[in-house]
Amino acid sequence: MAAVPPSITLTRRRVRSASLPQIQRKIAVVIGVDRYADRSMPQLDNAVADARAVAQLLEDRLGYDSVVIPDATRAGVVRALNRLAIEAGPNDSVVVYYAGHGELVPATGLGYWQLSDSEAQRPESWLSNADISRLVRQIGASQVALISDSCYSGALVDQRIRGSNEQVDPQAVLARKTVVAMSSGGNEPVFDSGKNGHSPFAFSLMNNLDRLSRWQPGGNIFERVRFAVARELPQRPNYGSVAAAGHQAGGDYLFEQRQLDGAGGTP
């Protein structure tokens, strides 16, 4: 696992065991922002720690090559996603995780990520959902999941995907282009801390991924995360497709247990 400021470089590691060998490579870009240059914006306590913990879990239990970008700037995130579009192949699986401030413009319904150089009174310094979708659409991987632990992040979701007890054919799912978003809330503020040094959403997500056996659809993982968070807090996590980024109907993200040899990525 590498901490990467301006761009990303990933070392490909050999797969030791995989529950879904059809997936060739798994890549995670994990972003956490605690410190904001604009002092009118509240500083956060756990976003970077959550990002590091999520990345470590994705590496150790799910076999991702991961990079962490702490206190990322807007330009740094754009560069990382552009680089990811070059790195990822058609049979790969990608996670983009963000923890930090978010905002919603009521007049347009458009949500935003606020990176470390964002200014509270300058929306043009934020990164909009439309920009995120455009950047993610360039990623050629058949499986892409956006996970956003930020206020008002539910605006990323177009159409909700529910968990199901029905048997899922992984080959059929992997044949479709999947771009989904999992958010820590809907169109409301969310909590940054409260669970063993992590946000409630990050804690529940990591807990469920750590207990993963073989593989499961993202919709099923989400239902357990949603239940755990919503029963304790007034925030309502969301999960669903991102049509603007290329999602095809019938697709879902498949979380898979996998082990790799060797160390993580290098800067």
DANORCOR-V769900 format. One record per residue. D_LAST is the distance of its C-alpha to the last C-alpha in whole Angstrom. Layout:
BEGIN
((D_LAST) (D_LAST))
END
This chain:
BEGIN
((9) (6) (7) (6) (9) (10) (8) (7) (6) (8) (9) (13) (15) (19) (21) (23) (26) (26) (29) (28) (27) (28) (24) (22) (19) (18) (15) (14) (13) (14) (15) (17) (19) (21) (22) (24) (24) (28) (30) (32) (30) (30) (27) (25) (25) (23) (21) (18) (19) (20) (17) (15) (18) (19) (15) (16) (19) (18) (16) (19) (22) (21) (19) (16) (12) (11) (9) (10) (11) (13) (16) (15) (17) (19) (17) (14) (15) (17) (14) (12) (15) (16) (13) (14) (17) (16) (14) (17) (20) (24) (24) (21) (21) (19) (18) (18) (18) (19) (21) (23) (26) (27) (31) (33) (36) (39) (41) (38) (37) (33) (31) (28) (24) (24) (21) (20) (22) (25) (28) (31) (34) (31) (31) (29) (26) (26) (24) (27) (27) (29) (25) (23) (26) (25) (22) (22) (25) (23) (21) (23) (22) (25) (24) (23) (23) (23) (23) (24) (25) (26) (30) (32) (29) (32) (32) (30) (32) (34) (36) (36) (36) (38) (37) (40) (42) (42) (41) (38) (37) (33) (34) (36) (33) (30) (32) (32) (29) (28) (27) (28) (27) (28) (28) (29) (32) (35) (36) (36) (34) (32) (31) (28) (29) (32) (31) (30) (27) (26) (27) (30) (28) (25) (27) (29) (27) (25) (28) (29) (26) (26) (30) (29) (31) (30) (30) (31) (31) (30) (33) (34) (31) (32) (35) (35) (32) (35) (37) (36) (35) (38) (40) (39) (38) (39) (36) (36) (33) (33) (32) (32) (32) (30) (32) (31) (28) (30) (31) (34) (37) (37) (33) (31) (28) (28) (26) (26) (25) (23) (22) (19) (18) (16) (13) (10) (7) (4) (0))
END
